[in-house]
Amino acid sequence: MNTRRIVVLVLAAVAAGGAALLVRGMLGGGTSNADARPQPAPIAISEVLVAASDLQPGQQLLANQVRWQKWPTSSVDHQFITRAGASSLDAAVSGTVVRAPIVSGEPITFDKIVKSDSSGFMAATLQAGMRAVSISVNMASLAGGFILPNDHVDIILTMASNDSSHQAHAHTVLSNVRVLAIDQASDNKNQKAVSDVKTATLELTPSQAQTLAGAQASGTLSLALRGLGDNALARSGGAEADAGADSDVGQVTIIRYGVSHGQSGGGRN
Protein backbone atom coordinates (compact mmCIF):
# COMPACT_ATOMS: atom_id res chain seq x y z
CA MET A 1 0.00 0.00 0.00
CA ASN A 2 1.43 3.32 -1.02
CA THR A 3 1.63 6.39 1.13
CA ARG A 4 -1.10 8.28 -0.78
CA ARG A 5 -3.66 5.57 -0.10
CA ILE A 6 -2.81 5.50 3.66
CA VAL A 7 -3.27 9.25 3.93
CA VAL A 8 -6.68 9.04 2.21
CA LEU A 9 -7.85 6.26 4.57
CA VAL A 10 -6.78 8.20 7.69
CA LEU A 11 -8.59 11.32 6.52
CA ALA A 12 -11.68 9.26 5.73
CA ALA A 13 -11.64 7.70 9.26
CA VAL A 14 -11.26 11.11 10.91
CA ALA A 15 -14.12 12.50 8.85
CA ALA A 16 -16.31 9.53 9.71
CA GLY A 17 -15.61 9.94 13.43
CA GLY A 18 -16.37 13.66 13.33
CA ALA A 19 -19.62 12.98 11.47
CA ALA A 20 -20.61 10.35 14.05
CA LEU A 21 -20.02 12.74 16.92
CA LEU A 22 -21.99 15.47 15.15
CA VAL A 23 -24.97 13.15 14.55
CA ARG A 24 -24.88 11.95 18.19
CA GLY A 25 -24.95 15.52 19.50
CA MET A 26 -27.88 16.39 17.25
CA LEU A 27 -29.84 13.33 18.43
CA GLY A 28 -29.37 14.19 22.17
CA GLY A 29 -26.76 11.67 23.01
CA GLY A 30 -24.06 12.07 25.65
CA THR A 31 -24.39 12.96 29.33
CA SER A 32 -27.90 14.16 30.26
CA ASN A 33 -28.30 17.39 32.14
CA ALA A 34 -29.58 17.20 35.77
CA ASP A 35 -33.17 18.33 36.24
CA ALA A 36 -33.52 21.54 38.33
CA ARG A 37 -35.91 21.00 41.29
CA PRO A 38 -38.14 23.93 42.35
CA GLN A 39 -37.44 25.42 45.82
CA PRO A 40 -40.15 24.70 48.46
CA ALA A 41 -42.35 27.65 49.39
CA PRO A 42 -41.29 29.36 52.67
CA ILE A 43 -43.36 28.40 55.74
CA ALA A 44 -45.43 31.29 57.13
CA ILE A 45 -44.55 31.93 60.79
CA SER A 46 -46.60 33.69 63.48
CA GLU A 47 -45.80 34.48 67.12
CA VAL A 48 -48.14 33.14 69.80
CA LEU A 49 -48.26 33.79 73.54
CA VAL A 50 -46.94 30.88 75.63
CA ALA A 51 -46.31 30.38 79.34
CA ALA A 52 -42.75 31.02 80.49
CA SER A 53 -43.38 28.91 83.62
CA ASP A 54 -46.09 26.69 85.08
CA LEU A 55 -49.25 28.69 85.89
CA GLN A 56 -51.98 27.78 88.38
CA PRO A 57 -55.69 28.72 88.51
CA GLY A 58 -56.39 31.96 90.34
CA GLN A 59 -52.94 33.35 89.58
CA GLN A 60 -52.81 36.86 88.17
CA LEU A 61 -51.06 36.75 84.81
CA LEU A 62 -48.02 39.06 84.56
CA ALA A 63 -45.80 40.00 81.64
CA ASN A 64 -42.74 38.21 83.09
CA GLN A 65 -44.68 34.92 83.19
CA VAL A 66 -45.26 34.76 79.43
CA ARG A 67 -43.26 35.13 76.19
CA TRP A 68 -43.77 35.15 72.42
CA GLN A 69 -43.03 31.87 70.62
CA LYS A 70 -42.63 31.39 66.84
CA TRP A 71 -45.35 29.07 65.54
CA PRO A 72 -46.31 27.86 62.04
CA THR A 73 -49.20 30.04 60.93
CA SER A 74 -51.06 27.04 59.54
CA SER A 75 -51.07 25.47 63.04
CA VAL A 76 -52.25 28.56 64.94
CA ASP A 77 -55.59 27.79 66.62
CA HIS A 78 -58.25 30.49 66.80
CA GLN A 79 -58.01 30.28 70.63
CA PHE A 80 -54.32 31.28 70.60
CA ILE A 81 -53.26 34.82 71.50
CA THR A 82 -51.03 36.13 68.72
CA ARG A 83 -48.62 39.02 68.63
CA ALA A 84 -50.57 40.46 65.71
CA GLY A 85 -53.51 41.00 68.08
CA ALA A 86 -51.54 42.51 70.97
CA SER A 87 -49.19 45.47 70.93
CA SER A 88 -47.04 44.16 73.82
CA LEU A 89 -46.83 41.50 76.52
CA ASP A 90 -48.28 43.93 79.06
CA ALA A 91 -51.27 44.60 76.80
CA ALA A 92 -51.80 40.87 76.20
CA VAL A 93 -52.05 39.98 79.91
CA SER A 94 -53.47 43.19 81.39
CA GLY A 95 -56.26 42.43 83.88
CA THR A 96 -56.01 38.68 83.25
CA VAL A 97 -56.25 35.77 85.68
CA VAL A 98 -55.42 32.11 85.00
CA ARG A 99 -58.55 29.96 84.88
CA ALA A 100 -57.04 26.49 84.27
CA PRO A 101 -53.55 24.97 84.77
CA ILE A 102 -51.03 25.92 82.07
CA VAL A 103 -47.61 24.25 81.76
CA SER A 104 -44.42 25.99 80.70
CA GLY A 105 -44.22 26.39 76.91
CA GLU A 106 -47.94 25.76 76.39
CA PRO A 107 -49.81 28.31 74.25
CA ILE A 108 -52.12 30.48 76.34
CA THR A 109 -55.66 30.22 75.04
CA PHE A 110 -58.72 32.34 75.68
CA ASP A 111 -60.50 29.46 77.42
CA LYS A 112 -57.72 29.13 80.03
CA ILE A 113 -57.67 32.77 81.14
CA VAL A 114 -60.33 35.28 82.10
CA LYS A 115 -60.40 39.07 81.94
CA SER A 116 -61.36 41.23 84.92
CA ASP A 117 -64.48 42.45 83.14
CA SER A 118 -65.73 38.91 82.43
CA SER A 119 -68.37 37.08 84.42
CA GLY A 120 -66.01 34.25 85.45
CA PHE A 121 -63.31 36.54 86.83
CA MET A 122 -64.27 36.27 90.51
CA ALA A 123 -64.34 32.47 90.47
CA ALA A 124 -60.90 32.44 88.81
CA THR A 125 -59.36 34.70 91.47
CA LEU A 126 -60.44 32.47 94.37
CA GLN A 127 -57.81 30.19 95.83
CA ALA A 128 -58.61 26.49 96.04
CA GLY A 129 -61.13 25.69 98.76
CA MET A 130 -62.07 29.33 99.35
CA ARG A 131 -65.42 31.10 99.01
CA ALA A 132 -66.41 34.64 98.02
CA VAL A 133 -68.81 36.24 100.51
CA SER A 134 -70.20 39.78 100.35
CA ILE A 135 -71.25 41.96 103.28
CA SER A 136 -72.96 45.34 103.44
CA VAL A 137 -70.60 48.24 104.12
CA ASN A 138 -70.53 52.01 104.22
CA MET A 139 -67.86 54.69 104.37
CA ALA A 140 -67.29 54.29 108.11
CA SER A 141 -67.01 50.50 107.98
CA LEU A 142 -64.43 50.74 105.14
CA ALA A 143 -61.92 52.74 107.19
CA GLY A 144 -62.99 55.93 105.47
CA GLY A 145 -62.49 54.43 102.00
CA PHE A 146 -58.87 53.40 102.40
CA ILE A 147 -59.68 49.70 102.10
CA LEU A 148 -59.24 48.52 98.52
CA PRO A 149 -59.28 45.19 96.63
CA ASN A 150 -56.43 42.82 97.61
CA ASP A 151 -56.00 44.48 101.02
CA HIS A 152 -56.21 42.30 104.12
CA VAL A 153 -58.57 43.19 106.95
CA ASP A 154 -59.89 42.09 110.32
CA ILE A 155 -63.66 41.87 110.69
CA ILE A 156 -65.08 43.43 113.86
CA LEU A 157 -68.59 42.70 115.16
CA THR A 158 -70.32 45.29 117.32
CA MET A 159 -73.41 44.21 119.29
CA ALA A 160 -75.64 46.17 121.65
CA SER A 161 -75.78 44.90 125.21
CA ASN A 162 -78.89 42.98 126.25
CA ASP A 163 -79.14 44.80 129.57
CA SER A 164 -80.05 48.43 130.21
CA SER A 165 -76.44 49.66 130.52
CA HIS A 166 -76.54 51.32 127.08
CA GLN A 167 -73.26 49.61 126.26
CA ALA A 168 -72.15 47.81 123.12
CA HIS A 169 -69.67 44.96 122.89
CA ALA A 170 -67.19 44.66 120.04
CA HIS A 171 -64.80 41.88 119.16
CA THR A 172 -62.87 40.61 116.15
CA VAL A 173 -64.58 37.61 114.58
CA LEU A 174 -62.14 37.01 111.67
CA SER A 175 -58.55 38.07 111.09
CA ASN A 176 -56.33 38.54 108.03
CA VAL A 177 -59.12 38.23 105.46
CA ARG A 178 -58.39 39.17 101.83
CA VAL A 179 -60.67 41.70 100.16
CA LEU A 180 -61.62 40.47 96.69
CA ALA A 181 -63.71 43.42 95.54
CA ILE A 182 -65.39 46.60 96.67
CA ASP A 183 -68.84 46.54 95.09
CA GLN A 184 -68.06 45.03 91.65
CA ALA A 185 -64.61 46.59 91.28
CA SER A 186 -61.78 44.09 91.70
CA ASP A 187 -59.01 46.64 91.07
CA ASN A 188 -58.27 50.19 92.05
CA LYS A 189 -58.80 51.58 88.54
CA ASN A 190 -62.56 50.99 88.51
CA GLN A 191 -63.16 51.91 92.14
CA LYS A 192 -66.29 53.95 92.85
CA ALA A 193 -66.52 56.96 95.10
CA VAL A 194 -66.65 55.71 98.70
CA SER A 195 -70.06 57.28 99.27
CA ASP A 196 -71.53 55.01 96.56
CA VAL A 197 -70.06 51.75 97.87
CA LYS A 198 -72.61 49.24 99.19
CA THR A 199 -70.80 45.88 99.51
CA ALA A 200 -67.40 44.35 100.10
CA THR A 201 -66.57 40.83 98.85
CA LEU A 202 -64.21 38.79 101.00
CA GLU A 203 -62.28 35.54 100.46
CA LEU A 204 -63.14 33.04 103.21
CA THR A 205 -62.99 29.36 104.02
CA PRO A 206 -66.37 27.60 104.25
CA SER A 207 -66.27 27.69 108.07
CA GLN A 208 -65.34 31.37 108.05
CA ALA A 209 -68.24 32.05 105.70
CA GLN A 210 -70.61 30.49 108.22
CA THR A 211 -69.08 32.53 111.04
CA LEU A 212 -69.45 35.71 109.04
CA ALA A 213 -73.10 34.97 108.18
CA GLY A 214 -73.93 34.54 111.85
CA ALA A 215 -72.01 37.68 112.81
CA GLN A 216 -73.77 39.76 110.17
CA ALA A 217 -77.14 38.72 111.59
CA SER A 218 -76.03 39.53 115.15
CA GLY A 219 -74.88 43.12 114.81
CA THR A 220 -72.87 45.63 112.82
CA LEU A 221 -69.72 44.60 110.97
CA SER A 222 -66.71 46.83 110.34
CA LEU A 223 -63.48 46.21 108.47
CA ALA A 224 -60.14 47.10 110.06
CA LEU A 225 -57.30 47.54 107.57
CA ARG A 226 -54.15 45.51 108.29
CA GLY A 227 -50.67 46.78 107.51
CA LEU A 228 -48.50 45.06 104.92
CA GLY A 229 -46.13 43.94 107.67
CA ASP A 230 -48.99 42.18 109.48
CA ASN A 231 -49.85 40.27 106.30
CA ALA A 232 -46.26 39.07 105.93
CA LEU A 233 -46.24 37.96 109.56
CA ALA A 234 -49.42 35.95 109.07
CA ARG A 235 -48.10 34.25 105.94
CA SER A 236 -44.88 33.27 107.73
CA GLY A 237 -46.74 31.65 110.65
CA GLY A 238 -46.96 34.54 113.11
CA ALA A 239 -49.29 34.92 116.03
CA GLU A 240 -52.35 35.61 113.86
CA ALA A 241 -51.60 33.21 111.06
CA ASP A 242 -54.78 31.22 111.66
CA ALA A 243 -56.88 33.99 110.06
CA GLY A 244 -59.69 32.88 112.35
CA ALA A 245 -61.52 34.40 115.26
CA ASP A 246 -59.56 36.74 117.48
CA SER A 247 -59.95 36.71 121.25
CA ASP A 248 -59.75 40.46 121.88
CA VAL A 249 -63.00 41.75 123.36
CA GLY A 250 -63.84 45.30 124.32
CA GLN A 251 -66.75 47.29 125.60
CA VAL A 252 -67.80 50.40 123.73
CA THR A 253 -69.39 53.19 125.76
CA ILE A 254 -72.31 54.90 124.06
CA ILE A 255 -72.55 58.65 124.61
CA ARG A 256 -75.94 60.23 124.08
CA TYR A 257 -76.60 63.94 124.32
CA GLY A 258 -73.19 64.43 125.92
CA VAL A 259 -73.89 61.97 128.75
CA SER A 260 -71.63 58.91 129.10
CA HIS A 261 -73.44 55.65 129.81
CA GLY A 262 -70.88 53.25 131.24
CA GLN A 263 -67.07 53.10 131.03
CA SER A 264 -65.11 51.58 128.23
CA GLY A 265 -62.98 48.59 129.08
CA GLY A 266 -61.59 45.44 127.64
CA GLY A 267 -60.02 42.15 128.36
CA ARG A 268 -59.42 38.69 127.02
CA ASN A 269 -62.01 35.96 126.59
C-alpha positions as CSV (number, residue, x, y, z in Angstrom):
1,M,0.0,0.0,0.0
2,N,1.4,3.3,-1.0
3,T,1.6,6.4,1.1
4,R,-1.1,8.3,-0.8
5,R,-3.7,5.6,-0.1
6,I,-2.8,5.5,3.7
7,V,-3.3,9.2,3.9
8,V,-6.7,9.0,2.2
9,L,-7.9,6.3,4.6
10,V,-6.8,8.2,7.7
11,L,-8.6,11.3,6.5
12,A,-11.7,9.3,5.7
13,A,-11.6,7.7,9.3
14,V,-11.3,11.1,10.9
15,A,-14.1,12.5,8.9
16,A,-16.3,9.5,9.7
17,G,-15.6,9.9,13.4
18,G,-16.4,13.7,13.3
19,A,-19.6,13.0,11.5
20,A,-20.6,10.3,14.0
21,L,-20.0,12.7,16.9
22,L,-22.0,15.5,15.2
23,V,-25.0,13.2,14.6
24,R,-24.9,11.9,18.2
25,G,-25.0,15.5,19.5
26,M,-27.9,16.4,17.3
27,L,-29.8,13.3,18.4
28,G,-29.4,14.2,22.2
29,G,-26.8,11.7,23.0
30,G,-24.1,12.1,25.6
31,T,-24.4,13.0,29.3
32,S,-27.9,14.2,30.3
33,N,-28.3,17.4,32.1
34,A,-29.6,17.2,35.8
35,D,-33.2,18.3,36.2
36,A,-33.5,21.5,38.3
37,R,-35.9,21.0,41.3
38,P,-38.1,23.9,42.3
39,Q,-37.4,25.4,45.8
40,P,-40.1,24.7,48.5
41,A,-42.3,27.7,49.4
42,P,-41.3,29.4,52.7
43,I,-43.4,28.4,55.7
44,A,-45.4,31.3,57.1
45,I,-44.5,31.9,60.8
46,S,-46.6,33.7,63.5
47,E,-45.8,34.5,67.1
48,V,-48.1,33.1,69.8
49,L,-48.3,33.8,73.5
50,V,-46.9,30.9,75.6
51,A,-46.3,30.4,79.3
52,A,-42.7,31.0,80.5
53,S,-43.4,28.9,83.6
54,D,-46.1,26.7,85.1
55,L,-49.2,28.7,85.9
56,Q,-52.0,27.8,88.4
57,P,-55.7,28.7,88.5
58,G,-56.4,32.0,90.3
59,Q,-52.9,33.4,89.6
60,Q,-52.8,36.9,88.2
61,L,-51.1,36.8,84.8
62,L,-48.0,39.1,84.6
63,A,-45.8,40.0,81.6
64,N,-42.7,38.2,83.1
65,Q,-44.7,34.9,83.2
66,V,-45.3,34.8,79.4
67,R,-43.3,35.1,76.2
68,W,-43.8,35.2,72.4
69,Q,-43.0,31.9,70.6
70,K,-42.6,31.4,66.8
71,W,-45.3,29.1,65.5
72,P,-46.3,27.9,62.0
73,T,-49.2,30.0,60.9
74,S,-51.1,27.0,59.5
75,S,-51.1,25.5,63.0
76,V,-52.3,28.6,64.9
77,D,-55.6,27.8,66.6
78,H,-58.2,30.5,66.8
79,Q,-58.0,30.3,70.6
80,F,-54.3,31.3,70.6
81,I,-53.3,34.8,71.5
82,T,-51.0,36.1,68.7
83,R,-48.6,39.0,68.6
84,A,-50.6,40.5,65.7
85,G,-53.5,41.0,68.1
86,A,-51.5,42.5,71.0
87,S,-49.2,45.5,70.9
88,S,-47.0,44.2,73.8
89,L,-46.8,41.5,76.5
90,D,-48.3,43.9,79.1
91,A,-51.3,44.6,76.8
92,A,-51.8,40.9,76.2
93,V,-52.0,40.0,79.9
94,S,-53.5,43.2,81.4
95,G,-56.3,42.4,83.9
96,T,-56.0,38.7,83.2
97,V,-56.3,35.8,85.7
98,V,-55.4,32.1,85.0
99,R,-58.6,30.0,84.9
100,A,-57.0,26.5,84.3
101,P,-53.6,25.0,84.8
102,I,-51.0,25.9,82.1
103,V,-47.6,24.3,81.8
104,S,-44.4,26.0,80.7
105,G,-44.2,26.4,76.9
106,E,-47.9,25.8,76.4
107,P,-49.8,28.3,74.2
108,I,-52.1,30.5,76.3
109,T,-55.7,30.2,75.0
110,F,-58.7,32.3,75.7
111,D,-60.5,29.5,77.4
112,K,-57.7,29.1,80.0
113,I,-57.7,32.8,81.1
114,V,-60.3,35.3,82.1
115,K,-60.4,39.1,81.9
116,S,-61.4,41.2,84.9
117,D,-64.5,42.5,83.1
118,S,-65.7,38.9,82.4
119,S,-68.4,37.1,84.4
120,G,-66.0,34.3,85.5
121,F,-63.3,36.5,86.8
122,M,-64.3,36.3,90.5
123,A,-64.3,32.5,90.5
124,A,-60.9,32.4,88.8
125,T,-59.4,34.7,91.5
126,L,-60.4,32.5,94.4
127,Q,-57.8,30.2,95.8
128,A,-58.6,26.5,96.0
129,G,-61.1,25.7,98.8
130,M,-62.1,29.3,99.3
131,R,-65.4,31.1,99.0
132,A,-66.4,34.6,98.0
133,V,-68.8,36.2,100.5
134,S,-70.2,39.8,100.4
135,I,-71.3,42.0,103.3
136,S,-73.0,45.3,103.4
137,V,-70.6,48.2,104.1
138,N,-70.5,52.0,104.2
139,M,-67.9,54.7,104.4
140,A,-67.3,54.3,108.1
141,S,-67.0,50.5,108.0
142,L,-64.4,50.7,105.1
143,A,-61.9,52.7,107.2
144,G,-63.0,55.9,105.5
145,G,-62.5,54.4,102.0
146,F,-58.9,53.4,102.4
147,I,-59.7,49.7,102.1
148,L,-59.2,48.5,98.5
149,P,-59.3,45.2,96.6
150,N,-56.4,42.8,97.6
151,D,-56.0,44.5,101.0
152,H,-56.2,42.3,104.1
153,V,-58.6,43.2,107.0
154,D,-59.9,42.1,110.3
155,I,-63.7,41.9,110.7
156,I,-65.1,43.4,113.9
157,L,-68.6,42.7,115.2
158,T,-70.3,45.3,117.3
159,M,-73.4,44.2,119.3
160,A,-75.6,46.2,121.6
161,S,-75.8,44.9,125.2
162,N,-78.9,43.0,126.2
163,D,-79.1,44.8,129.6
164,S,-80.0,48.4,130.2
165,S,-76.4,49.7,130.5
166,H,-76.5,51.3,127.1
167,Q,-73.3,49.6,126.3
168,A,-72.2,47.8,123.1
169,H,-69.7,45.0,122.9
170,A,-67.2,44.7,120.0
171,H,-64.8,41.9,119.2
172,T,-62.9,40.6,116.1
173,V,-64.6,37.6,114.6
174,L,-62.1,37.0,111.7
175,S,-58.5,38.1,111.1
176,N,-56.3,38.5,108.0
177,V,-59.1,38.2,105.5
178,R,-58.4,39.2,101.8
179,V,-60.7,41.7,100.2
180,L,-61.6,40.5,96.7
181,A,-63.7,43.4,95.5
182,I,-65.4,46.6,96.7
183,D,-68.8,46.5,95.1
184,Q,-68.1,45.0,91.6
185,A,-64.6,46.6,91.3
186,S,-61.8,44.1,91.7
187,D,-59.0,46.6,91.1
188,N,-58.3,50.2,92.1
189,K,-58.8,51.6,88.5
190,N,-62.6,51.0,88.5
191,Q,-63.2,51.9,92.1
192,K,-66.3,54.0,92.8
193,A,-66.5,57.0,95.1
194,V,-66.6,55.7,98.7
195,S,-70.1,57.3,99.3
196,D,-71.5,55.0,96.6
197,V,-70.1,51.7,97.9
198,K,-72.6,49.2,99.2
199,T,-70.8,45.9,99.5
200,A,-67.4,44.3,100.1
201,T,-66.6,40.8,98.8
202,L,-64.2,38.8,101.0
203,E,-62.3,35.5,100.5
204,L,-63.1,33.0,103.2
205,T,-63.0,29.4,104.0
206,P,-66.4,27.6,104.2
207,S,-66.3,27.7,108.1
208,Q,-65.3,31.4,108.1
209,A,-68.2,32.1,105.7
210,Q,-70.6,30.5,108.2
211,T,-69.1,32.5,111.0
212,L,-69.5,35.7,109.0
213,A,-73.1,35.0,108.2
214,G,-73.9,34.5,111.9
215,A,-72.0,37.7,112.8
216,Q,-73.8,39.8,110.2
217,A,-77.1,38.7,111.6
218,S,-76.0,39.5,115.1
219,G,-74.9,43.1,114.8
220,T,-72.9,45.6,112.8
221,L,-69.7,44.6,111.0
222,S,-66.7,46.8,110.3
223,L,-63.5,46.2,108.5
224,A,-60.1,47.1,110.1
225,L,-57.3,47.5,107.6
226,R,-54.2,45.5,108.3
227,G,-50.7,46.8,107.5
228,L,-48.5,45.1,104.9
229,G,-46.1,43.9,107.7
230,D,-49.0,42.2,109.5
231,N,-49.8,40.3,106.3
232,A,-46.3,39.1,105.9
233,L,-46.2,38.0,109.6
234,A,-49.4,36.0,109.1
235,R,-48.1,34.2,105.9
236,S,-44.9,33.3,107.7
237,G,-46.7,31.7,110.6
238,G,-47.0,34.5,113.1
239,A,-49.3,34.9,116.0
240,E,-52.4,35.6,113.9
241,A,-51.6,33.2,111.1
242,D,-54.8,31.2,111.7
243,A,-56.9,34.0,110.1
244,G,-59.7,32.9,112.4
245,A,-61.5,34.4,115.3
246,D,-59.6,36.7,117.5
247,S,-60.0,36.7,121.3
248,D,-59.8,40.5,121.9
249,V,-63.0,41.7,123.4
250,G,-63.8,45.3,124.3
251,Q,-66.8,47.3,125.6
252,V,-67.8,50.4,123.7
253,T,-69.4,53.2,125.8
254,I,-72.3,54.9,124.1
255,I,-72.5,58.6,124.6
256,R,-75.9,60.2,124.1
257,Y,-76.6,63.9,124.3
258,G,-73.2,64.4,125.9
259,V,-73.9,62.0,128.8
260,S,-71.6,58.9,129.1
261,H,-73.4,55.7,129.8
262,G,-70.9,53.2,131.2
263,Q,-67.1,53.1,131.0
264,S,-65.1,51.6,128.2
265,G,-63.0,48.6,129.1
266,G,-61.6,45.4,127.6
267,G,-60.0,42.2,128.4
268,R,-59.4,38.7,127.0
269,N,-62.0,36.0,126.6
